Amino acid sequence: MKISYLIFLGFLLILIMFSITTYINYRQTEKVNENSEWSAKSTTVMRESNRFQRNMAEVLSENIRLLQRKNEELDQFAHIVSHDLKAPLRGIDNVITWIEEDHSTELPPKISEYIQRHRVPDQYQANRRMEGNKGFHHHNLGRTGG
């Protein structure tokens, strides 16, 4: 009876070990499945994140292109407006110069003083000399760099 008892205990021990091993394998499989689910969710989230980043990069690139185009339009507008504003000053300066050249000796002191007071500012005169009356050169006020 001792041998059969030992065989029974050995068989029982093998059965318990098999059960424990099966349980451990089951738990590991369950964890792998959980990890697989998390891995799949993580992969999906990463794909969505990458798609979002690409979309945002495209939106940013498009906004940069629009901003560059608007800056070019603004520069053109500033050039036109500046030219349009200088034209009347040129006319006034020309008339004052003609009056001074033709009638400087005949003008009363009060009129000479009035003409000098309304003379076009020195900055315009300097620009006019630099341009040589050949046209307008665009001037970017307040900008630095290229």
TITOR-674734 format. One record per residue (C-alpha): chain; residue in one letter; y, z, x. Coordinates in steps of 0.25 Angstrom, whole numbers. Layout:
# TITOR-674734
VOLO|A|a|Y|Z|X
...
//
This chain:
# TITOR-674734
VOLO|A|m|0|0|0
VOLO|A|k|9|2|11
VOLO|A|i|9|-13|15
VOLO|A|s|11|-18|1
VOLO|A|y|23|-8|0
VOLO|A|l|28|-13|13
VOLO|A|i|27|-27|8
VOLO|A|f|33|-24|-5
VOLO|A|l|45|-17|3
VOLO|A|g|46|-29|12
VOLO|A|f|46|-38|0
VOLO|A|l|56|-30|-7
VOLO|A|l|65|-29|6
VOLO|A|i|64|-44|7
VOLO|A|l|68|-46|-7
VOLO|A|i|80|-37|-5
VOLO|A|m|84|-44|7
VOLO|A|f|83|-57|0
VOLO|A|s|91|-52|-12
VOLO|A|i|102|-47|-2
VOLO|A|t|102|-60|5
VOLO|A|t|103|-68|-8
VOLO|A|y|114|-59|-13
VOLO|A|i|121|-60|1
VOLO|A|n|119|-76|0
VOLO|A|y|124|-76|-14
VOLO|A|r|137|-68|-11
VOLO|A|q|140|-77|1
VOLO|A|t|138|-89|-8
VOLO|A|e|147|-83|-18
VOLO|A|k|158|-80|-7
VOLO|A|v|156|-94|-2
VOLO|A|n|158|-100|-16
VOLO|A|e|170|-91|-18
VOLO|A|n|175|-95|-4
VOLO|A|s|173|-110|-8
VOLO|A|e|181|-108|-21
VOLO|A|w|192|-102|-13
VOLO|A|s|191|-113|-3
VOLO|A|a|191|-123|-13
VOLO|A|k|203|-116|-20
VOLO|A|s|210|-115|-6
VOLO|A|t|207|-130|-3
VOLO|A|t|213|-134|-16
VOLO|A|v|226|-125|-14
VOLO|A|m|227|-131|0
VOLO|A|r|226|-145|-5
VOLO|A|e|237|-142|-16
VOLO|A|s|246|-135|-6
VOLO|A|n|244|-148|3
VOLO|A|r|247|-157|-8
VOLO|A|f|260|-148|-12
VOLO|A|q|264|-148|3
VOLO|A|r|263|-164|3
VOLO|A|n|270|-165|-10
VOLO|A|m|282|-156|-5
VOLO|A|a|283|-164|8
VOLO|A|e|284|-176|0
VOLO|A|v|295|-170|-9
VOLO|A|l|302|-165|3
VOLO|A|s|302|-178|10
VOLO|A|e|307|-185|-2
VOLO|A|n|318|-175|-3
VOLO|A|i|322|-177|11
VOLO|A|r|322|-192|9
VOLO|A|l|331|-190|-3
VOLO|A|l|340|-181|4
VOLO|A|q|342|-191|16
VOLO|A|r|345|-202|6
VOLO|A|k|355|-193|-1
VOLO|A|n|361|-189|12
VOLO|A|e|363|-204|16
VOLO|A|e|369|-207|2
VOLO|A|l|379|-195|4
VOLO|A|d|382|-200|18
VOLO|A|q|385|-214|12
VOLO|A|f|394|-208|1
VOLO|A|a|401|-199|11
VOLO|A|h|404|-212|19
VOLO|A|i|410|-219|7
VOLO|A|v|418|-207|2
VOLO|A|s|424|-205|16
VOLO|A|h|427|-219|17
VOLO|A|d|433|-220|3
VOLO|A|l|442|-207|6
VOLO|A|k|447|-212|19
VOLO|A|a|452|-226|13
VOLO|A|p|464|-220|6
VOLO|A|l|467|-211|18
VOLO|A|r|467|-224|27
VOLO|A|g|477|-231|16
VOLO|A|i|486|-219|16
VOLO|A|d|486|-218|31
VOLO|A|n|489|-233|32
VOLO|A|v|501|-232|22
VOLO|A|i|507|-220|30
VOLO|A|t|505|-228|43
VOLO|A|w|512|-240|38
VOLO|A|i|524|-232|32
VOLO|A|e|525|-225|45
VOLO|A|e|524|-237|54
VOLO|A|d|534|-245|45
VOLO|A|h|544|-235|40
VOLO|A|s|543|-223|50
VOLO|A|t|558|-224|54
VOLO|A|e|562|-225|39
VOLO|A|l|554|-213|33
VOLO|A|p|562|-201|30
VOLO|A|p|556|-188|37
VOLO|A|k|551|-182|24
VOLO|A|i|542|-195|21
VOLO|A|s|537|-195|36
VOLO|A|e|533|-181|34
VOLO|A|y|526|-184|21
VOLO|A|i|519|-195|28
VOLO|A|q|514|-187|39
VOLO|A|r|510|-176|30
VOLO|A|h|501|-186|22
VOLO|A|r|496|-193|34
VOLO|A|v|481|-195|34
VOLO|A|p|474|-183|42
VOLO|A|d|472|-185|57
VOLO|A|q|457|-185|55
VOLO|A|y|458|-198|47
VOLO|A|q|467|-204|58
VOLO|A|a|457|-200|68
VOLO|A|n|445|-207|60
VOLO|A|r|454|-219|57
VOLO|A|r|457|-221|72
VOLO|A|m|442|-219|76
VOLO|A|e|438|-229|65
VOLO|A|g|449|-239|69
VOLO|A|n|451|-242|55
VOLO|A|k|438|-250|55
VOLO|A|g|431|-242|44
VOLO|A|f|425|-229|41
VOLO|A|h|415|-221|49
VOLO|A|h|407|-211|41
VOLO|A|h|409|-196|45
VOLO|A|n|399|-186|42
VOLO|A|l|407|-173|40
VOLO|A|g|400|-160|42
VOLO|A|r|387|-166|47
VOLO|A|t|381|-163|61
VOLO|A|g|370|-170|68
VOLO|A|g|365|-184|66
//
